[in-house]
Amino acid sequence: MNISLVSPKSKTEVQDAYNFVKNILKFSEDHPRSLDFYLNIFQKDPRYVVIAKDGNEVIGAVLSSDDSEEKLLIGELAVDEKYRKAGVGTKLIQQLEENAIELGKNEISLGSQGPAENFYLKMGYTPRLFIQLTGNNRINEIKNNIPDKVVWENTGDGFSKIIVDTNGIDKELQKYISEKTGAHTQYLFSKRIVV
Ligand SMILES: CC(C)(COP(=O)(O)OP(=O)(O)OC[C@H]1O[C@@H](n2cnc3c(N)ncnc32)[C@H](O)[C@@H]1OP(=O)(O)O)[C@@H](O)C(=O)NCCC(=O)NCCS
C-alpha cells in the first residue's frame, strides 16, 4: 500500500472522485449535489476536494462546499470497502480540516446517517438531531415529545424544523420521534476548527 492524499489537478480528477463516491453511496435521484456543482467548486478552489490514492487508483474521497463564508459543508465522504478501518477516512478528514483552515473557515458541518455517525464522533464532531415535519406551525408537536434542549427552530416554508442538542447520539430518542410524529430525522455534525 502506497497511500497518498491529493486535491484534484484537473476536471477529470474531480469527475473520478465524484463517480467514486457516487458508486459507494449509491446516490438517489434527488441527490442535492451534482458533478457540475463540484466542477464549479473546483474552479473556485481545488482544496474543497481531497482524494486518497493507492498508486494511481482512487481509494477514497471527500467533497465539500461552502455552508457559509465561515463554515465548510462536507457533502460526501467514502472509502473503498477493501481499505476501510485502516485510517484512510481519518486522513481524508484531517487533510480537509487543514484545507478548510487555509480557506478561512472556522467550522465544518455535515449531515450523516447510519454507521458513519460513529466515525464522525471519533473524529471529534458534535452531533445534534435535526427533526423535520411536513407542514407549517407544527413545532410544538415535536417539542412536546422532546426532553432535550432545542437550539434552533424554523417554520413557514411548508415544513416545521428543529435542531436539538441531544448531548451525544441518542438512537432511542431518534426512533421514538420518527415513530411518534412521522418526522424525518437526521444527525447533523459540526466541529470548530479554529480555537
Ligand atoms: C465512514 C468511512 C468513510 C470511514 O472510513 P475508514 O477509512 O474506514 O475510517 P478510519 O479507518 O479512519 O476509522 C476511524 C475510526 O472510526 C471508526 N469507524 C469507521 N467506520 C466505522 C463504522 N462504520 N462504524 C463504527 N465505527 C467506525 C473506526 O473504527 C476508527 O476507530 P479506531 O481509530 O478507534 O479504530 C467508511 O466506512 C465509508 O466509506 N463508509 C461508507 C460510506 C459512508 O457511510 N460515508 C459517509 C457518509 S456521510
The ligand as an ORCA input file, in Angstrom:
! r2SCAN-3c Opt
* xyz 0 1
  C     -17.269      6.158      7.100
  C     -15.984      5.788      6.342
  C     -15.628      6.903      5.382
  C     -14.844      5.609      7.370
  O     -13.634      5.397      6.669
  P     -12.452      4.497      7.270
  O     -11.263      4.680      6.406
  O     -12.925      3.115      7.478
  O     -12.244      5.204      8.688
  P     -10.986      5.072      9.690
  O     -10.279      3.794      9.419
  O     -10.175      6.313      9.581
  O     -11.746      4.994     11.085
  C     -11.620      5.951     12.110
  C     -12.347      5.468     13.326
  O     -13.758      5.415     13.072
  C     -14.245      4.098     13.307
  N     -15.192      3.718     12.265
  C     -15.002      3.817     10.950
  N     -16.084      3.341     10.285
  C     -16.951      2.928     11.247
  C     -18.231      2.324     11.196
  N     -18.835      2.037     10.026
  N     -18.848      2.041     12.371
  C     -18.227      2.304     13.549
  N     -17.015      2.880     13.664
  C     -16.377      3.182     12.505
  C     -13.033      3.192     13.187
  O     -13.209      2.020     13.943
  C     -11.917      4.053     13.688
  O     -11.846      3.997     15.095
  P     -10.485      3.498     15.817
  O      -9.481      4.528     15.439
  O     -10.844      3.513     17.251
  O     -10.227      2.170     15.242
  C     -16.135      4.448      5.571
  O     -16.567      3.467      6.463
  C     -17.113      4.503      4.399
  O     -16.757      4.854      3.281
  N     -18.383      4.124      4.668
  C     -19.393      4.061      3.638
  C     -19.780      5.409      3.139
  C     -20.280      6.345      4.209
  O     -21.028      5.954      5.085
  N     -19.867      7.613      4.094
  C     -20.240      8.676      4.985
  C     -21.492      9.305      4.501
  S     -21.794     10.807      5.377
*
